[in-house]
Amino acid sequence: MSEISLPSLGSLPNRLFRLHAGLALYGAGVGLQISSGLGNDPWDVFHQGLAVRTGLSVGTWIILIGALVMVFWIPLRQRPGIGTVSNIALLGLFVDLTIWLLPVPHNLAARWAYLLSAVVLVAAATGMYLGAALGPGPRDGLMTGLHRLGLSIRAARTLIEVTVLAAGWLLGGTVGVGTVVFAVAIGPLTQFLMPLTGPRAARTH
């Protein structure tokens, strides 16, 4: 998740609400996708692989990797915001809470319901989080930092996500049809939901 510039972002309390509601929904979406067992997005393949190898929870590794990635921001001259710090501190907690609360899906239909719900939640959450414009998440900050060094956004994102996907798969993270569904659907769905979850929507309430 990364920061964007949008007009009329709203008051700071409104933006903080959207930021933290977005993080909660994003964490719920990640928890649903992991629980589906059908395949995770690249970063969560990596987080889950580390969890499998160490016994620490996926959420714990989301927090630890987020903090570690911040170290690479220093040479890239990236500046964190409130959203960056909140992402590191809270996203992993929301993921672990969701996984703990969810019943284990015992049939394929339930697993697909989890997966599709996950993609919708993450897309909606992205609109809320981005619309708050309070700072990029640590992983997207790494991507934009590499962009400043001369890589295109597409090249930087591909390099990072292929690397973490391969590492996560080797560690034992789940790669599958859900990984493909997420990759194909998340962009168009986020674009579709952005007017409903971003600052324009917030001004109509």
MDAnalysis code that builds the backbone (N, CA, C; Angstrom):
import MDAnalysis as mda
import numpy as np

u = mda.Universe.empty(615, n_residues=205, atom_resindex=np.repeat(np.arange(205), 3), trajectory=True)
u.add_TopologyAttr("name", ["N", "CA", "C"] * 205)
u.add_TopologyAttr("resid", np.arange(1, 206))
u.add_TopologyAttr("resname", ["MET", "SER", "GLU", "ILE", "SER", "LEU", "PRO", "SER", "LEU", "GLY", "SER", "LEU", "PRO", "ASN", "ARG", "LEU", "PHE", "ARG", "LEU", "HIS", "ALA", "GLY", "LEU", "ALA", "LEU", "TYR", "GLY", "ALA", "GLY", "VAL", "GLY", "LEU", "GLN", "ILE", "SER", "SER", "GLY", "LEU", "GLY", "ASN", "ASP", "PRO", "TRP", "ASP", "VAL", "PHE", "HIS", "GLN", "GLY", "LEU", "ALA", "VAL", "ARG", "THR", "GLY", "LEU", "SER", "VAL", "GLY", "THR", "TRP", "ILE", "ILE", "LEU", "ILE", "GLY", "ALA", "LEU", "VAL", "MET", "VAL", "PHE", "TRP", "ILE", "PRO", "LEU", "ARG", "GLN", "ARG", "PRO", "GLY", "ILE", "GLY", "THR", "VAL", "SER", "ASN", "ILE", "ALA", "LEU", "LEU", "GLY", "LEU", "PHE", "VAL", "ASP", "LEU", "THR", "ILE", "TRP", "LEU", "LEU", "PRO", "VAL", "PRO", "HIS", "ASN", "LEU", "ALA", "ALA", "ARG", "TRP", "ALA", "TYR", "LEU", "LEU", "SER", "ALA", "VAL", "VAL", "LEU", "VAL", "ALA", "ALA", "ALA", "THR", "GLY", "MET", "TYR", "LEU", "GLY", "ALA", "ALA", "LEU", "GLY", "PRO", "GLY", "PRO", "ARG", "ASP", "GLY", "LEU", "MET", "THR", "GLY", "LEU", "HIS", "ARG", "LEU", "GLY", "LEU", "SER", "ILE", "ARG", "ALA", "ALA", "ARG", "THR", "LEU", "ILE", "GLU", "VAL", "THR", "VAL", "LEU", "ALA", "ALA", "GLY", "TRP", "LEU", "LEU", "GLY", "GLY", "THR", "VAL", "GLY", "VAL", "GLY", "THR", "VAL", "VAL", "PHE", "ALA", "VAL", "ALA", "ILE", "GLY", "PRO", "LEU", "THR", "GLN", "PHE", "LEU", "MET", "PRO", "LEU", "THR", "GLY", "PRO", "ARG", "ALA", "ALA", "ARG", "THR", "HIS"])
u.atoms.positions = np.array([
    [0.843, -1.194, 0.000],
    [0.000, 0.000, 0.000],
    [0.878, 1.242, 0.000],
    [0.491, 2.229, -0.742],
    [1.321, 3.404, -0.886],
    [0.463, 4.653, -0.888],
    [1.131, 5.802, -0.742],
    [0.431, 7.071, -0.634],
    [0.105, 7.628, -2.003],
    [-1.035, 8.292, -2.140],
    [-1.397, 8.978, -3.373],
    [-1.850, 10.384, -3.024],
    [-1.845, 11.266, -4.020],
    [-2.308, 12.631, -3.818],
    [-3.718, 12.764, -4.351],
    [-4.629, 13.148, -3.489],
    [-6.008, 13.357, -3.901],
    [-6.487, 14.673, -3.318],
    [-7.345, 15.395, -4.024],
    [-7.828, 16.661, -3.510],
    [-8.802, 16.442, -2.364],
    [-8.924, 17.445, -1.500],
    [-9.919, 17.451, -0.432],
    [-9.878, 16.159, 0.370],
    [-8.754, 15.911, 1.022],
    [-8.572, 14.660, 1.748],
    [-9.400, 14.600, 3.016],
    [-9.874, 15.730, 3.507],
    [-10.684, 15.735, 4.711],
    [-9.866, 16.100, 5.940],
    [-10.557, 16.158, 7.075],
    [-9.903, 16.523, 8.328],
    [-8.984, 15.405, 8.782],
    [-8.049, 15.752, 9.669],
    [-7.113, 14.746, 10.170],
    [-7.824, 13.613, 10.905],
    [-8.796, 13.888, 11.792],
    [-9.501, 12.761, 12.425],
    [-10.172, 11.832, 11.423],
    [-10.755, 12.421, 10.367],
    [-11.380, 11.601, 9.331],
    [-10.348, 10.745, 8.616],
    [-9.199, 11.324, 8.321],
    [-8.141, 10.586, 7.641],
    [-7.567, 9.490, 8.533],
    [-7.420, 9.776, 9.826],
    [-6.928, 8.757, 10.755],
    [-7.907, 7.596, 10.873],
    [-9.211, 7.929, 10.866],
    [-10.218, 6.863, 10.913],
    [-10.107, 5.978, 9.674],
    [-9.992, 6.610, 8.492],
    [-9.902, 5.833, 7.262],
    [-8.630, 4.994, 7.230],
    [-7.545, 5.566, 7.729],
    [-6.281, 4.830, 7.795],
    [-6.431, 3.553, 8.610],
    [-6.942, 3.689, 9.830],
    [-6.982, 2.536, 10.734],
    [-8.099, 1.565, 10.384],
    [-9.218, 2.077, 9.862],
    [-10.253, 1.171, 9.366],
    [-9.732, 0.389, 8.159],
    [-8.979, 1.075, 7.306],
    [-8.382, 0.406, 6.159],
    [-7.399, -0.672, 6.566],
    [-6.580, -0.396, 7.578],
    [-5.634, -1.403, 8.061],
    [-6.357, -2.606, 8.646],
    [-7.446, -2.349, 9.386],
    [-8.218, -3.452, 9.973],
    [-8.815, -4.327, 8.881],
    [-9.404, -3.707, 7.847],
    [-9.980, -4.470, 6.749],
    [-8.900, -5.201, 5.955],
    [-7.772, -4.554, 5.765],
    [-6.671, -5.186, 5.039],
    [-6.193, -6.419, 5.792],
    [-6.033, -6.274, 7.110],
    [-5.615, -7.415, 7.920],
    [-6.618, -8.548, 7.867],
    [-7.904, -8.195, 7.886],
    [-8.953, -9.219, 7.780],
    [-8.861, -9.936, 6.434],
    [-8.606, -9.177, 5.369],
    [-8.478, -9.781, 4.051],
    [-7.292, -10.727, 3.964],
    [-6.162, -10.306, 4.511],
    [-4.978, -11.176, 4.513],
    [-5.255, -12.443, 5.312],
    [-5.895, -12.290, 6.480],
    [-6.225, -13.452, 7.299],
    [-7.146, -14.426, 6.577],
    [-8.133, -13.896, 5.860],
    [-9.040, -14.738, 5.085],
    [-8.299, -15.489, 3.987],
    [-7.426, -14.794, 3.279],
    [-6.719, -15.450, 2.179],
    [-5.786, -16.543, 2.694],
    [-5.071, -16.277, 3.771],
    [-4.201, -17.306, 4.348],
    [-5.026, -18.504, 4.806],
    [-6.164, -18.238, 5.461],
    [-7.006, -19.314, 5.980],
    [-7.646, -20.141, 4.870],
    [-7.796, -19.549, 3.674],
    [-8.381, -20.293, 2.562],
    [-7.496, -21.458, 2.126],
    [-6.196, -21.310, 2.310],
    [-5.258, -22.351, 1.901],
    [-5.110, -22.507, 0.408],
    [-5.618, -21.529, -0.357],
    [-5.588, -21.625, -1.819],
    [-4.420, -20.860, -2.445],
    [-3.644, -20.169, -1.623],
    [-2.517, -19.405, -2.140],
    [-2.580, -17.960, -1.704],
    [-1.447, -17.420, -1.296],
    [-1.360, -16.070, -0.756],
    [-0.745, -15.115, -1.775],
    [-0.867, -13.813, -1.498],
    [-0.141, -12.844, -2.303],
    [1.351, -12.996, -1.988],
    [2.269, -12.494, -2.836],
    [3.701, -12.780, -2.668],
    [4.264, -12.471, -1.290],
    [3.981, -11.290, -0.746],
    [4.538, -10.965, 0.563],
    [4.042, -11.918, 1.647],
    [2.799, -12.334, 1.555],
    [2.270, -13.213, 2.594],
    [2.686, -14.668, 2.402],
    [3.065, -15.049, 1.177],
    [3.750, -16.325, 0.998],
    [5.043, -16.303, 1.808],
    [5.760, -15.194, 1.724],
    [7.019, -15.025, 2.462],
    [6.783, -15.026, 3.969],
    [5.811, -14.234, 4.415],
    [5.524, -14.180, 5.858],
    [5.112, -15.549, 6.390],
    [4.263, -16.243, 5.634],
    [3.812, -17.564, 6.071],
    [4.969, -18.566, 6.070],
    [5.830, -18.486, 5.063],
    [6.993, -19.369, 5.027],
    [7.879, -19.188, 6.241],
    [8.105, -17.948, 6.636],
    [8.895, -17.682, 7.841],
    [8.194, -18.222, 9.085],
    [6.862, -18.083, 9.116],
    [6.092, -18.600, 10.249],
    [6.214, -20.122, 10.331],
    [6.144, -20.790, 9.182],
    [6.273, -22.249, 9.149],
    [7.627, -22.684, 9.695],
    [8.664, -21.964, 9.336],
    [10.028, -22.338, 9.726],
    [10.359, -22.017, 11.177],
    [9.723, -21.009, 11.727],
    [10.124, -20.530, 13.057],
    [9.124, -20.820, 14.162],
    [7.860, -21.030, 13.818],
    [6.835, -21.202, 14.831],
    [6.213, -19.902, 15.304],
    [6.767, -18.762, 14.882],
    [6.138, -17.474, 15.177],
    [4.926, -17.302, 14.266],
    [3.988, -16.462, 14.672],
    [2.777, -16.276, 13.876],
    [3.062, -15.468, 12.609],
    [2.161, -15.595, 11.642],
    [2.265, -14.802, 10.411],
    [2.246, -13.316, 10.742],
    [1.345, -12.917, 11.636],
    [1.252, -11.508, 12.008],
    [2.529, -10.977, 12.628],
    [3.180, -11.809, 13.438],
    [4.458, -11.400, 14.036],
    [5.486, -11.134, 12.959],
    [5.521, -11.998, 11.944],
    [6.484, -11.792, 10.868],
    [6.122, -10.598, 9.996],
    [4.844, -10.304, 9.838],
    [4.458, -9.096, 9.110],
    [5.014, -7.865, 9.812],
    [4.918, -7.850, 11.131],
    [5.454, -6.727, 11.914],
    [6.973, -6.670, 11.810],
    [7.644, -7.810, 12.004],
    [9.108, -7.834, 11.995],
    [9.677, -7.476, 10.627],
    [9.092, -8.012, 9.561],
    [9.584, -7.698, 8.218],
    [9.303, -6.243, 7.876],
    [8.136, -5.735, 8.296],
    [7.840, -4.324, 8.066],
    [8.879, -3.425, 8.707],
    [9.271, -3.760, 9.945],
    [10.285, -2.962, 10.635],
    [11.646, -3.109, 9.958],
    [11.967, -4.332, 9.517],
    [13.251, -4.552, 8.855],
    [13.335, -3.799, 7.534],
    [12.247, -3.801, 6.787],
    [12.228, -3.099, 5.504],
    [12.523, -1.611, 5.697],
    [12.108, -1.070, 6.833],
    [12.352, 0.348, 7.105],
    [13.841, 0.683, 7.123],
    [14.676, -0.295, 7.464],
    [16.122, -0.062, 7.457],
    [16.585, 0.300, 6.049],
    [15.980, -0.336, 5.047],
    [16.368, -0.068, 3.660],
    [15.850, 1.276, 3.171],
    [14.923, 1.867, 3.920],
    [14.463, 3.204, 3.556],
    [15.564, 4.246, 3.733],
    [16.494, 3.991, 4.644],
    [17.511, 5.007, 4.968],
    [18.364, 5.350, 3.753],
    [19.006, 4.352, 3.096],
    [19.780, 4.726, 1.894],
    [18.910, 5.187, 0.726],
    [17.649, 4.780, 0.736],
    [16.736, 5.193, -0.337],
    [16.122, 6.571, -0.072],
    [16.385, 7.129, 1.104],
    [15.911, 8.458, 1.498],
    [14.385, 8.573, 1.459],
    [13.736, 7.529, 1.918],
    [12.293, 7.532, 2.045],
    [11.899, 8.069, 3.424],
    [10.785, 8.793, 3.474],
    [10.327, 9.367, 4.736],
    [9.034, 8.695, 5.189],
    [9.020, 8.137, 6.403],
    [7.790, 7.498, 6.895],
    [6.764, 8.530, 7.333],
    [5.514, 8.111, 7.369],
    [4.436, 8.932, 7.899],
    [3.696, 8.178, 8.987],
    [2.630, 8.782, 9.477],
    [1.811, 8.122, 10.494],
    [1.294, 6.783, 9.969],
    [0.915, 6.765, 8.700],
    [0.413, 5.544, 8.100],
    [1.458, 4.445, 8.053],
    [2.707, 4.815, 7.843],
    [3.800, 3.843, 7.808],
    [3.957, 3.175, 9.166],
    [3.997, 3.991, 10.210],
    [4.169, 3.467, 11.571],
    [2.969, 2.621, 11.974],
    [1.767, 3.088, 11.659],
    [0.562, 2.329, 11.991],
    [0.533, 1.000, 11.253],
    [0.968, 1.008, 10.005],
    [1.023, -0.222, 9.222],
    [1.916, -1.253, 9.906],
    [3.102, -0.837, 10.314],
    [4.036, -1.759, 10.961],
    [3.469, -2.279, 12.280],
    [2.894, -1.384, 13.060],
    [2.454, -1.752, 14.406],
    [1.174, -2.566, 14.432],
    [0.259, -2.313, 13.488],
    [-1.101, -2.849, 13.619],
    [-1.478, -3.929, 12.618],
    [-0.937, -3.893, 11.411],
    [-1.422, -4.807, 10.376],
    [-1.261, -6.268, 10.792],
    [-0.113, -6.609, 11.314],
    [0.114, -7.983, 11.736],
    [-0.819, -8.421, 12.846],
    [-1.155, -7.507, 13.738],
    [-2.089, -7.836, 14.822],
    [-3.469, -8.149, 14.266],
    [-3.913, -7.348, 13.280],
    [-5.225, -7.600, 12.665],
    [-5.233, -8.935, 11.914],
    [-4.124, -9.277, 11.276],
    [-4.039, -10.556, 10.557],
    [-4.152, -11.722, 11.538],
    [-3.362, -11.679, 12.610],
    [-3.396, -12.770, 13.596],
    [-4.773, -12.885, 14.250],
    [-5.386, -11.745, 14.547],
    [-6.715, -11.773, 15.171],
    [-7.729, -12.425, 14.233],
    [-7.662, -12.080, 12.958],
    [-8.597, -12.665, 11.986],
    [-8.406, -14.170, 11.881],
    [-7.162, -14.612, 11.766],
    [-6.883, -16.050, 11.663],
    [-7.368, -16.783, 12.915],
    [-7.195, -16.167, 14.070],
    [-7.610, -16.781, 15.332],
    [-9.137, -16.884, 15.432],
    [-9.842, -15.876, 14.924],
    [-11.297, -15.843, 15.034],
    [-11.994, -16.709, 13.990],
    [-11.377, -16.884, 12.830],
    [-12.048, -17.570, 11.719],
    [-12.161, -19.072, 11.967],
    [-13.315, -19.652, 11.659],
    [-13.398, -21.118, 11.632],
    [-12.611, -21.658, 10.440],
    [-12.037, -22.833, 10.596],
    [-11.279, -23.439, 9.505],
    [-12.252, -23.917, 8.426],
    [-12.064, -23.482, 7.171],
    [-12.970, -23.939, 6.106],
    [-12.679, -25.399, 5.747],
    [-13.714, -26.239, 5.765],
    [-13.508, -27.671, 5.572],
    [-13.885, -28.161, 4.179],
    [-14.404, -27.303, 3.317],
    [-14.727, -27.730, 1.963],
    [-14.279, -26.662, 0.971],
    [-14.217, -27.051, -0.284],
    [-13.668, -26.162, -1.311],
    [-14.512, -24.906, -1.493],
    [-15.839, -25.028, -1.381],
    [-16.697, -23.859, -1.554],
    [-16.408, -22.811, -0.485],
    [-16.236, -23.254, 0.752],
    [-15.922, -22.321, 1.843],
    [-14.557, -21.691, 1.637],
    [-13.600, -22.464, 1.171],
    [-12.258, -21.920, 0.930],
    [-12.290, -20.864, -0.163],
    [-13.078, -21.097, -1.217],
    [-13.216, -20.092, -2.272],
    [-13.955, -18.854, -1.768],
    [-14.923, -19.056, -0.904],
    [-15.625, -17.908, -0.319],
    [-14.646, -17.053, 0.475],
    [-13.767, -17.694, 1.242],
    [-12.734, -16.965, 1.978],
    [-11.842, -16.184, 1.024],
    [-11.393, -16.848, -0.044],
    [-10.469, -16.205, -0.988],
    [-11.100, -15.001, -1.665],
    [-12.304, -15.167, -2.192],
    [-12.948, -14.064, -2.905],
    [-13.287, -12.916, -1.963],
    [-13.714, -13.243, -0.752],
    [-13.964, -12.195, 0.245],
    [-12.679, -11.454, 0.579],
    [-11.577, -12.194, 0.624],
    [-10.285, -11.584, 0.929],
    [-9.900, -10.546, -0.105],
    [-10.055, -10.890, -1.382],
    [-9.666, -9.960, -2.446],
    [-10.525, -8.700, -2.394],
    [-11.820, -8.854, -2.154],
    [-12.714, -7.694, -2.068],
    [-12.334, -6.817, -0.876],
    [-12.081, -7.441, 0.269],
    [-11.725, -6.669, 1.467],
    [-10.415, -5.915, 1.274],
    [-9.423, -6.587, 0.713],
    [-8.130, -5.921, 0.500],
    [-8.277, -4.767, -0.479],
    [-9.065, -4.944, -1.528],
    [-9.276, -3.862, -2.495],
    [-9.970, -2.672, -1.840],
    [-11.023, -2.931, -1.063],
    [-11.725, -1.850, -0.375],
    [-10.817, -1.175, 0.639],
    [-10.054, -1.978, 1.363],
    [-9.142, -1.442, 2.371],
    [-8.065, -0.568, 1.747],
    [-7.598, -0.967, 0.576],
    [-6.563, -0.182, -0.107],
    [-7.069, 1.211, -0.442],
    [-8.307, 1.310, -0.897],
    [-8.882, 2.619, -1.179],
    [-8.961, 3.491, 0.058],
    [-9.359, 2.899, 1.179],
    [-9.446, 3.652, 2.433],
    [-8.069, 4.100, 2.889],
    [-7.115, 3.188, 2.844],
    [-5.759, 3.482, 3.326],
    [-5.079, 4.525, 2.447],
    [-5.159, 4.323, 1.139],
    [-4.531, 5.275, 0.227],
    [-5.187, 6.645, 0.311],
    [-6.523, 6.657, 0.459],
    [-7.234, 7.921, 0.525],
    [-6.872, 8.760, 1.732],
    [-6.407, 8.106, 2.786],
    [-5.976, 8.845, 3.979],
    [-4.697, 9.625, 3.717],
    [-3.858, 9.131, 2.806],
    [-2.618, 9.825, 2.402],
    [-1.767, 10.232, 3.595],
    [-1.526, 9.281, 4.489],
    [-0.727, 9.560, 5.689],
    [0.607, 8.832, 5.693],
    [1.024, 8.370, 4.525],
    [2.322, 7.719, 4.428],
    [2.198, 6.326, 3.849],
    [3.165, 5.916, 3.025],
    [3.114, 4.587, 2.411],
    [3.413, 3.486, 3.413],
    [2.923, 2.293, 3.121],
    [3.326, 1.135, 3.896],
    [4.800, 0.853, 3.660],
    [5.461, 0.135, 4.576],
    [6.902, -0.069, 4.448],
    [7.300, -0.790, 3.175],
    [6.501, -1.754, 2.727],
    [6.858, -2.526, 1.541],
    [6.698, -1.697, 0.276],
    [5.655, -0.898, 0.189],
    [5.485, -0.041, -0.981],
    [6.482, 1.107, -0.975],
    [6.882, 1.541, 0.213],
    [7.930, 2.552, 0.290],
    [9.239, 2.045, -0.283],
    [9.509, 0.758, -0.092],
    [10.694, 0.148, -0.699],
    [10.587, 0.203, -2.221],
    [9.412, -0.089, -2.747],
    [9.192, -0.053, -4.189],
    [9.400, 1.353, -4.748],
    [8.806, 2.347, -4.098],
    [8.943, 3.718, -4.611],
    [10.365, 4.237, -4.431],
    [11.055, 3.744, -3.405],
    [12.461, 4.111, -3.228],
    [13.327, 3.593, -4.366],
    [13.088, 2.345, -4.783],
    [13.816, 1.797, -5.925],
    [13.467, 2.554, -7.204],
    [12.232, 3.016, -7.291],
    [11.826, 3.822, -8.445],
    [12.636, 5.111, -8.514],
    [12.894, 5.706, -7.365],
    [13.696, 6.939, -7.336],
    [15.125, 6.693, -7.796],
    [15.602, 5.439, -7.674],
    [16.956, 5.111, -8.121],
    [17.019, 4.841, -9.623],
    [15.858, 4.831, -10.286],
    [15.865, 4.684, -11.731],
    [15.048, 3.534, -12.279],
    [14.610, 2.608, -11.410],
    [13.768, 1.519, -11.882],
    [12.344, 2.027, -12.109],
    [11.681, 1.466, -13.105],
    [10.264, 1.781, -13.255],
    [9.496, 1.166, -12.091],
    [8.298, 1.699, -11.820],
    [7.467, 1.132, -10.759],
    [7.189, -0.341, -11.055],
    [6.889, -0.648, -12.311],
    [6.590, -2.034, -12.678],
    [7.793, -2.935, -12.421],
    [8.999, -2.473, -12.825],
    [10.202, -3.281, -12.636],
    [10.508, -3.451, -11.153],
    [10.374, -2.370, -10.384],
    [10.670, -2.442, -8.952],
    [9.712, -3.400, -8.260],
    [8.421, -3.288, -8.566],
    [7.433, -4.160, -7.937],
    [7.660, -5.616, -8.330],
    [7.930, -5.842, -9.621],
    [8.168, -7.211, -10.084],
    [9.388, -7.811, -9.406],
    [10.468, -7.060, -9.330],
    [11.689, -7.539, -8.694],
    [11.439, -7.928, -7.241],
    [10.763, -7.057, -6.509],
    [10.507, -7.319, -5.087],
    [9.583, -8.510, -4.915],
    [8.484, -8.528, -5.650],
    [7.475, -9.559, -5.415],
    [7.927, -10.929, -5.911],
    [8.661, -10.994, -7.001],
    [9.200, -12.278, -7.446],
    [10.199, -12.809, -6.422],
    [11.010, -11.920, -5.860],
    [12.000, -12.328, -4.868],
    [11.333, -12.895, -3.613],
    [10.360, -12.160, -3.060],
    [9.732, -12.630, -1.825],
    [8.850, -13.848, -2.080],
    [8.239, -13.925, -3.272],
    [7.421, -15.088, -3.602],
    [8.281, -16.347, -3.668],
    [9.420, -16.255, -4.350],
    [10.310, -17.408, -4.458],
    [10.856, -17.813, -3.095],
    [11.278, -16.822, -2.314],
    [11.811, -17.128, -0.982],
    [10.737, -17.748, -0.099],
    [9.533, -17.184, -0.137],
    [8.444, -17.707, 0.675],
    [8.053, -19.117, 0.290],
    [8.026, -19.398, -1.028],
    [7.695, -20.742, -1.507],
    [8.735, -21.752, -1.026],
    [10.015, -21.390, -1.102],
    [11.075, -22.278, -0.639],
    [10.998, -22.518, 0.867],
    [10.509, -21.533, 1.606],
    [10.372, -21.667, 3.056],
    [9.137, -22.471, 3.461],
    [8.208, -22.657, 2.529],
    [7.018, -23.437, 2.839],
    [5.721, -22.656, 2.820],
    [5.743, -21.411, 2.320],
    [4.518, -20.632, 2.188],
    [3.641, -21.186, 1.079],
    [2.355, -20.877, 1.147],
    [1.381, -21.449, 0.212],
    [1.274, -20.608, -1.063],
    [1.615, -21.238, -2.183],
    [1.444, -20.641, -3.506],
    [0.411, -21.483, -4.241],
    [-0.551, -20.833, -4.881],
    [-1.587, -21.600, -5.563],
    [-2.466, -20.707, -6.393],
    [-3.661, -21.206, -6.677],
    [-4.588, -20.459, -7.517],
    [-4.945, -19.121, -6.884],
    [-4.978, -19.052, -5.562],
    [-5.277, -17.791, -4.885],
    [-4.242, -16.726, -5.167],
    [-2.991, -17.140, -5.340],
    [-1.919, -16.196, -5.676],
    [-2.206, -15.545, -7.031],
    [-2.647, -16.356, -7.970],
    [-2.950, -15.862, -9.316],
    [-4.206, -14.985, -9.301],
    [-5.248, -15.455, -8.605],
    [-6.496, -14.689, -8.520],
    [-6.225, -13.312, -7.925],
    [-5.450, -13.261, -6.858],
    [-5.138, -11.984, -6.220],
    [-4.392, -11.068, -7.188],
    [-3.380, -11.623, -7.859],
    [-2.562, -10.809, -8.762],
    [-3.395, -10.225, -9.904],
    [-4.317, -11.012, -10.434],
    [-5.123, -10.578, -11.576],
    [-6.224, -9.608, -11.158],
    [-6.847, -9.859, -10.007],
    [-8.065, -9.129, -9.637],
    [-7.829, -7.885, -8.800],
    [-6.733, -7.832, -8.057],
    [-6.617, -6.777, -7.042],
    [-6.542, -5.382, -7.660],
    [-5.842, -5.228, -8.781],
    [-5.732, -3.910, -9.403],
    [-7.060, -3.377, -9.919],
    [-7.734, -4.117, -10.810],
    [-9.026, -3.638, -11.311],
    [-10.060, -3.442, -10.210],
    [-10.085, -4.342, -9.226],
    [-11.082, -4.230, -8.171],
    [-10.814, -3.023, -7.279],
    [-9.547, -2.758, -6.999],
    [-9.203, -1.570, -6.218],
    [-9.622, -0.309, -6.954],
    [-9.362, -0.268, -8.255],
    [-9.751, 0.899, -9.059],
    [-11.269, 1.084, -9.051],
    [-12.010, -0.021, -9.127],
    [-13.462, 0.048, -9.130],
    [-14.012, 0.535, -7.793],
    [-13.406, 0.078, -6.684],
    [-13.919, 0.412, -5.354],
    [-13.393, 1.738, -4.808],
    [-12.332, 2.258, -5.413],
    [-11.728, 3.490, -4.895],
    [-12.730, 4.635, -4.749],
    [-13.613, 4.880, -5.721],
    [-14.583, 5.977, -5.534],
    [-15.546, 5.738, -4.374],
    [-15.738, 4.479, -3.991],
    [-16.663, 4.156, -2.902],
    [-16.003, 4.203, -1.540],
    [-14.683, 4.033, -1.495],
    [-13.988, 3.928, -0.207],
    [-12.990, 5.066, 0.035],
    [-12.683, 5.846, -1.010],
    [-11.725, 6.924, -0.871],
    [-12.330, 8.182, -0.292],
    [-11.595, 9.301, -0.329],
    [-12.052, 10.536, 0.294],
    [-13.298, 11.127, -0.324],
    [-13.537, 10.889, -1.606],
    [-14.749, 11.425, -2.230],
    [-15.994, 10.810, -1.572],
    [-15.916, 9.484, -1.339],
    [-17.026, 8.806, -0.679],
    [-17.215, 9.315, 0.730],
    [-16.101, 9.566, 1.426],
    [-16.178, 10.021, 2.811],
    [-16.861, 11.367, 2.905],
    [-16.731, 12.228, 1.886],
    [-17.336, 13.560, 1.943],
    [-18.848, 13.525, 1.774],
    [-19.364, 12.386, 1.260],
    [-20.813, 12.328, 1.048],
    [-21.578, 11.881, 2.277],
    [-20.863, 11.512, 3.343],
    [-21.531, 11.020, 4.554],
    [-21.654, 12.140, 5.585],
])
